[in-house]
Amino acid sequence: MSGQRRWLKVWARTVGMPVGINDDDKPEFLPITQSDVRKALAFRTFWIVLHILTCAFIIAGNGRSLGMW
């Protein structure tokens, strides 16, 4: 398994997406196809990054208004 594929599988399982090699791969309870899982994983990754960036801007704005930097 390539490093990129391994990273994708670890990240997918970290955010709760059941990703496998193909549609017949475990877990068996997979309600959607692997391509849909990858699309959902991309959206969920975008959503997490958006939240991190939003928090960073809020912290930076408050630090600036409080005279911390």
C-alpha positions, 0 to 999 in steps of 0.5 A, a space after each residue: 500500500 502506498 504512503 498516500 493511500 495509507 494516509 487517506 485511510 488513516 485520515 478517513 477513519 480519524 474523521 469517521 468515514 468508512 473507507 476501503 479498497 473497493 466497495 466489497 472491502 470491509 466494513 460491510 455496513 457501508 451504506 454508500 459507494 467508495 467514490 461517495 465516501 471519498 467525496 464525503 471525506 473531501 467535504 468533511 476535510 474542507 469543513 474541519 479546515 474551515 473551522 480551524 481557519 475560522 478559529 485562528 482568525 477569531 483568535 488573531 482578531 481578538 489578540 489584535 484588539 486586546 493589544 497582544 500583537 
